Amino acid sequence: MEDMLKSVMIPTVIVISFMMMNTVAVTTDNRVILSGVLVGSALVASQSGSYTFSPLEFAALTTALLVLNYPRKQTQTMKVIVISFMMMNTVAVTTDNRVILSGVLVGSALVASQYGSYTFSPLEFAALTTALLVLNYPRKQTQTMKELCDSLGPKGYIWDVSNEICYHLNTIELNAVDAKRKCMSEHPNSRLLLIDSDKTYNFAVSIIDAFNTGPIYLQGTKSGPNFVDDNGQVITYFKWAAGEPGSGNYLRTDTATRLQETSSGTSFYKFICRLY
């Protein structure tokens, strides 16, 4: 069960494919296809880790399958209305917007019942009610990087809107090892700033210039012939100053050029911690 509760974004192509199948299933009242859509959606989502299924959501899925396969009188549904709601459903699922998805369920039931285009059995109403309860059941919300950054404001963390970086410029001066430890002590996901692109490099230079920091320590430790980040991955992006890399085991910016150079790590410099 725990493997089925991991969470990442749902691939949009997969969701849209299932929504198209769902449209065919409902407009043709094909319960076999619709059952397959439900099972397939859950299977794909859980296998790819694309959605967090709570126990209540699994209960709702089971209820829906039972309802779909319960013997009942066959009826026909208005295609235009169903397709419209399926499009809304796609938006709701791909954005994980439970308000929209609840609206889709209620709206579908209301329109269908008022128009007389579908016969809802007691079991179907029970499934609808269960789904609404599941959708609106309180569950842990994923905290965005900005929200986390805002919560770390008292520790000096700032959200840079243009670069979408949460950072803290430490104006105290430490050696390389202690600077690394200081970042990690502020938050488990905080590390020395890793220069891995022109954009990040330019961000670092803007901070250096704005606060006249002088040299700052950067993420990166010598490992054999390479420099690796804190996750042990080989760093491939550098903005080396002339004559670099030297023999140092750590990375910092050059005083004058602000380009990168190696360091023994024993000198005391300021540093930028970034939330990853």
Secondary structure as UniProt FT lines:
FT   HELIX           2..5
FT   HELIX           12..27
FT   TURN            28..29
FT   HELIX           31..47
FT   TURN            48..49
FT   HELIX           55..68
FT   HELIX           79..94
FT   TURN            95..96
FT   HELIX           98..115
FT   HELIX           122..135
FT   HELIX           145..151
FT   HELIX           153..155
FT   STRAND          158..160
FT   TURN            161..164
FT   STRAND          165..174
FT   HELIX           176..186
FT   TURN            188..189
FT   STRAND          190..192
FT   HELIX           198..211
FT   STRAND          216..223
FT   TURN            224..225
FT   STRAND          226..228
FT   TURN            230..231
FT   TURN            242..243
FT   STRAND          250..253
FT   TURN            255..257
FT   STRAND          260..263
FT   STRAND          269..275
//
